[in-house]
Amino acid sequence: MSLTLSLTLFWIALPLFVGFSIYLLPGLARLLALAVSLVSLGYGLWRIFEPSSLSLQLVDSFGVTLLIDQLSGYFILTNAIVTAAVVLYCWRSQKTAFFYTQTIILHGSVNAVFVCADLISLYVALEVIGVTAFLLIAYPRTDRSIWVGLRYLFVSNTAMLFYLMGTALVYQTHHSFAFTGLRGAPTEAIALIFLGLLTKGGIFVSGLWLPLTHSESDTPVSAMLSGVVVKTGVFPLVRFAFMVPEIDPIVRLFGVATALFGVGYAVLAQDTKRILAFSTISQLGFIMAAPAVGGFYALTHGLVKAALFLTVGNLPSRDIKVLKKNPIPTSLWVVLAIASFSISGFPLLSGFGAKILTTKNLVPWQVVGMNVAALGTAISFAKFIFLPHSRTASDDDSTANPKPGFWPAIVLLLGGLVLANGLYYEAYTLTNIVKPLVTIALGWLAYFLIFQKLSIQLPRAAEKFEHLIGGMSLMLTLLFWMVVA
């Protein structure tokens, strides 16, 4: 067995082994969790800079396969940095060994998704993610958190039931679970699998469960969910687009629709966490709109969104209108501004390179839609950039002293944004710099002239629990029509 293969198997098994070992060594829970995330960080960097891909056949006759390449590396690196930041954020909190166990098992299961190249291994990993994410959402044990967790679990399990039916149809056709089996699979198989993954990833209208779940979860859990967990639904779709070219147009179409759908809600939302949650839906669309470079965009988005959720969790209010009347500490505003500049595409931060790279890999029919989505992103994050701030904060203001682990986590995330900027230094040409700056300027102008003055109460009827499953049925009908077409 080669050294590369041995290291890969060790890396895959490590989170699960350590996760359950934490119960035996609760005093070392934080150190073990941080160590696992740092191992993943090293492995992710290795795969990004390693030109060759690694394929591992587990059960040949069933097409059970692992595939690890540069695309996997970007997603793995995102998972590693966000997990490490969450562990640092919780370092001096009262989190128990149970919390760190679930965090590391979630981390390992998310990594497993990023190396799967077959439908059945993906199903197992996604189911484990569903259970561990539910346990983390419900961790505070309040009535509200338990309800939000159960709501997430029910939607997730229903989505995976659709996915499993599609997987069975693919196997019935090809006697293999390999992703490549989607080529020539029955129409209903592709539609069912897509529905499961679209819902799991919070994509387009299938993602209407996401805003409530992410906004009502504990701050570090929100960072994990938006930073990496939703990407487990997006990654397989991006991989499908690579392996089965016939699926690429469908993935791209959902990318544009999702980018516009999410940003449409985000520009009107007035709750900080809901702005971030709807922005997550929109940014997932950017990843899908250009599958070839989706990994780099996923990295920059994961770091930004984790930093933003950790920061807004330390603000005195979630209401933008209240924050406009009460200046926040300048130190927290700087974090909000840097992260917002990056996701808006401002130069010197990796979000700039990611947006340029995505733009260069769009097909002509996507350009107008994605430009509108980019403009909407600038409008949405102008709400954070132009919040009033002050260097002095009253002693009774809790935001003057954010949680003890806040700054180490933020330094890691924002440092990653700056360093990742060097992964695509070719983006720095005059033409490339001018376009996003113009987009941002137009977004800010629209914010001041129009959106700052708007006070529209967004309807939440479609987000209600009883409507989410009905929404899945409508999406299934749409997918049948798209696949047939």
N, C-alpha and C positions, 0 to 999 in steps of 0.2 A: 504494500500500500504506500503510495507516494506521500511525501511530507505535506503537500498541499491538501490532499484528501483527508489526511489525519487531522490537520488543523481545522478543517471545515467541520468535520464530524464532532470534534471537541467543542467548537464554537456553538454548534446547533444544540448540543446536549447540555452545555454549561448552565444556561438560565433555568432550565427545569430542575437540574440537580441542586443548584444553589437555592432556588426558590423554596423547595421543600426542606432543605437543610436549615434554612433560617429559623424554623420552628425549634430546631435542636440547639441553635446558638443565637437566641434572641438578642443578646447583648452586642452581637456583631452584625445585626440586620442592616444598618445603614452602610457599613463598610463593604459588606458582601454585595449589596445592591449596586453601590457605586462601582465596585470592581468589575461586575458583570457588564455594566454599561460601557466602561472604559475598554474592556476587551472587544466589545462590539464596535466601538469607535475605531480601534486599530484595524479590525477586520474590514470594516467598511471602507476606510482609506485605502487599504491594500487592494480591494477589488476595484475601486475607482481608477487607480493608477496601473492596474494590471490589464494589459490589452487583451489577453486571451480569456475566454469564458471557461467555466468548469461545469461539467455535466456528470451527474451521478445517477445511474440506473438502480433503483431499489428493487422493483419487481418487474422484470422485462416484459413478461407476457401480458401484464395489465397496463403498461405504459406509465407506471408510477416512477416519476423522475424529478430530480432536483436540478435546477439550472441557475448558476450564479455568474453574473457578468457585471459590466459597468452600471447598467440600469439598476440591478439589485444593490450595488455598492452605494449609490446615492440614497436609496430608501433606507438601507441599513444604517448609514451614517446619520441620517435624520433621526431615526429611532434612538440611536445611541446618545446623541447630544441632548435630545429632549428628555429622555429618561434620566440622564445624569443631572440635568438641570432641575428636574422635579425632586430627585433625591436630595440634592443640595438645598433646595427650597424648604424641604421638610426636615432638614437635619436636626434642628433644635426644637422641633415641634413635639407634640405628644403622640405622634403616630406609633402604632404598635407594630409588632413583628408581622401580624396579619396583613397590614397595609403593604409592607415591603415585600412580603411573599407574593401577594397578588400583583404588585407592580412588576416584579421580575418575571413572573410567569406570563403576564401580559406582554412584557418586552420580548421574551423568547418566542411566544406565539406569533407576534407581529413579524419578527424576523423570519419565522418559518414561512409565512405567506410570501415574503419577498424572495424566497428561493424555490418555491413550488413551481413545477411545470406540468402538473397533472391535476385533474379536477377533484379527485378524492382526497389527496393530501391537503389541498386547499380547503376543502370542506371541513376536515378535522381541525385545521388551524383556526379557521373562522369561528367554529363552534366554541373552541376554547377561549378565543378572544371575547365572544359574546358573554360567556359566564364570568370571566375575570373582570371585564368592564362593568358588568352588573354589580358585582361585589364591591368594586371601587366606588361606583356611583352611590350605592346604598350604604357606604362605610359610615357616614355620620349617624345612621340609625334613627333619623328623624322620620316622621310620617311622610313629609314631602320628598325626602331623598329616596325612601323605599318605593314610593309610588313612581317617581321618575325612573328609578332603576327597573322596576317591573314593567313599566311601559316600554322602555328600551329593549328589555329582554324579550317581550312578546313580539314586538315588531321584528327584531333580529331573527328570532326563531321562525317566524312565519316566512320571512324572506329566504332563509336557508332551506325551508321546506320546498319552496319553488325551485331553488337552485338544485337541490338533491334530485328532484324529479327530472330536471333537465340533464343532469349528469347521468342518470340511469338511461335516458334515451340515447345519449351519445355512446355509452358503453354498448347498448343493444345494437347500435348501428355498426360500430367498429371493433367491438370487443377490446377496447382500450380506453383508459381515462386520460390519455395525453391531451394537452391543449390543442394539438394539431388535429385532433378528432373533430373539432368544430367545423373543419372544412368538409362539406358533404353531409353534415349532420342534419336531422329534420328541422324544419322551421321552428316547430314548437320547442325543441331542445335549446336552440340558441336564444329564443325569446325568454324562456324560463330562467336560464342561467344569467342572462343579462338583467332580468328583473331582480333576482337575488342580489347581484353585485351592486346594481344601481342603488338599491335600498340600503344595503350594508354600508356603502360608501357615502350615503347622504347626497346623492346626485339628482339634480333636477327636482321635479315635484315629489319623487320618491324620497327625497331627503327632508321632508317637512317635519319629521320627528326630531331632527337635529337641533334646531334653535332652542327648544325647551330643554332638551337633555344637556346640551353644552352650557347653557346659561344658568341652569339650576344646580349643576354639579359643584362639588368643592373645587376651589381654585386650581390646585395642582392636578386634579383629575380632568378639569376642563382643558388644561394645557396639554395633557396626554391625548385626550380624545381628539381635539382639533389639530394638534401637532402631528400625530402619527396614526392613531387608530382608524380614522376614516379613510386613510390612504390604503388600508388593506382591501377596500372595495374597489379602489381606483387602479391599483397596481395590476391585478389580473387583466383588466380591460386594456390597459396599455400593452401588456404582454400579448394579449390576443391580437391586437393590431399589428404587432411585429410578426407573429407566427402565421397569421391568416390574413393576408392582404385584403380579402373581400370584406372583412369586418372593419377595416380602418375607417371607411367613410362614416359608418354608424357611430364609432367612438368619437370621431371628430365632430359630428353633428351634435351629439350629446354634450360635447365639450363646450361648444358655442352656446347652446341653449342653457346649460347650467351656469356659465359665466354671466349671462344676461339675467337669468332668473334670480340668482343670489344677490347680485349687485342692485337689482331693482328694489329688493326689500331693504338692503343695507343702507341705501342713500336716504330712506325715509325713517328708519328706526331711530329711536331716541334713547334706548337702553344700551349701555356700553357693551354688555355681554352679548346681547342679541345682534348688535352691529357686527361684532366679531364672529358670531356663529353664522350669520348669513353671508359674511365675507368668506368664511371657510367654504361654504357651498360654491360661491363664485370662483374662488381660487382653484378648487378641484377641477372646475371647467377649463381653466388655463392649462392644467396638467394634461387633460385629455385632448385638448384642441391640437396639440403638437406632440403625439406620442413619442417620437424619436428623441425629444429632449425633455420629456416629462420628469425624468429623474432629478435634473438640476433644479427645475422649478419646484419640485416637491421638497427639496432640501431647503431652499430659501424660504418657502412658505412655512414649513414646519418650525423653523427657528423664530421667524417673525411672530407667528400666531402664539407659540408658547410664551414668548416674552410679553406679548400684549395681554394675554389672559392672566399671567402672574402679576402684571402691573395693575390692571383694572381691579383685580381682587384686593388691592391695597388702597384703593381710592375711597373717599368717604361716602360716595353715592354712585349708583349705577345710572342715574338719570342725567343725561347730557345737559338738560336745562338747569338742573341744580348745580352741576359742575361749572357752568358758565358764570354763575353768580358768586361762587366761592373759589378763589384761587387755590390751586393744588401746589404742593411743594415743587420747586423747580427741578429738583433731582428726579422726581417721578415723571415730570413733563418731558425731560430730556430723553428718557427711555421711550416714552410714548412717541415722541417726535422721530427718533432714529428709526424705530421699527416701522412707523407709518411712512416715513420717507422711503424705506426699502421696499415695502409692498407696493408703493405708488410708482416705483421705477426710477428713483433718483440716483444719479451717478455716485460712485464711490462705495456703494453698498451692493451686495450680491443680487438683490431684487432687480437692479438695473440690468445686469447681464442676463438674468433669467428671462426678463420680458423681451429683451432684444433677441435672444436665442429663440424664444417661442415665436416671435413675429416673423423671423426669417424662415421658420419651418411650417408656416401656415400655407394652405392652398388658397387660391384667389377668392373663392366664395366665402371664406371665413373672415377676411380682413376687416370688413366694415363692422361686423358684429363684435369682434374682439377689440377693435378700437373703441367702440362704445362702452364695452365692459371695462377697459382700462380707464376711460374717462370717469365712469361711475366709481371705480376704485379710488381715484384721486378725490372725488367729492366725498365719499364715505369717510376717508381718513383725514380729511380737512377738519372734521369734527374733533379729532384728538389733537391735531397739530396746533389749532388755534384756541385751545382751552387757555383761560387765564392762569397764570402761575406766579408764585412769589417765593423768594429765598427764605423768608421767615415764615414759620408755621407756629401756631400756638401750641403750648405744652399739652393741651387736652386734645389736640388733633392727632388721631391715631396714624394718619398718613405721614406724620413727621418722622415716625419710627416704624417703617415697614417690618414685616417679619424677619427675624435674624438671618434666615437663609436666602433672603430675597436677592441681595447684591451678588453673592457668588454665582447664583443661578443666572442672573441677568448678564454678568460679565462673560460667562460661558456662551450664552446665546448670542449676544451682540458681537462678541469676539468672533464667533463662527460666521456671522454675517459679513464681517469685514474681511476675514481670511478667505471665505468662499468666493469673494469678489475676484480673486486671482485665478479662479478656475476657468474664466472666460474673459481674459484681458483683451482679446481681439475685438470686444464690443466697443472699445473706446476709440471711435472715429467721430469726426465732427457731425456727420449726418445722424449717426446713432444717438449722439448726446442731445442734439437739438430736439428731435421728435418727442421723447418722453418729457423733456422740460416744457415743451409747448402743451402737451397733454395735461401735465400737472397744473400749469398756469391756468388753462381753460377750466379745469376741474375746480380750482380754488375760486375762480371768478364766478362760476355757476353756483358754488356754495354760498358766496357772499350775496349774490344778487337774487338767488331763488331759494335754494334749499335751506339756508339758515332761517329763513322766515316762515317756511312751511311747518304746519303742525297737523299732520295727517295721521290719524289712528289706523294703523294697519290691521286689517281683519285677520283673526286667528282661527276662523272656523275650520279651515282645511288642516290646521295643526292638531285639532282635537282627536283624541284617541280613537273615537268611533269612526272617524273619516279616513284614518291612515291606511287601513286595510282596503277600503274601497278605492283609495287612490292607487294601490298596487294593481287592482283589477283593471283600472283604466290604463295604467302604464303597460300592462301585459297585452292589452288589445293594440295599443300603439306599436309595441315591439313586434307583434305578429305582422302587422301591416308593413313596418319598415323592413323586416327580414325578407318577407315575400317580395317586396318591391326591389 
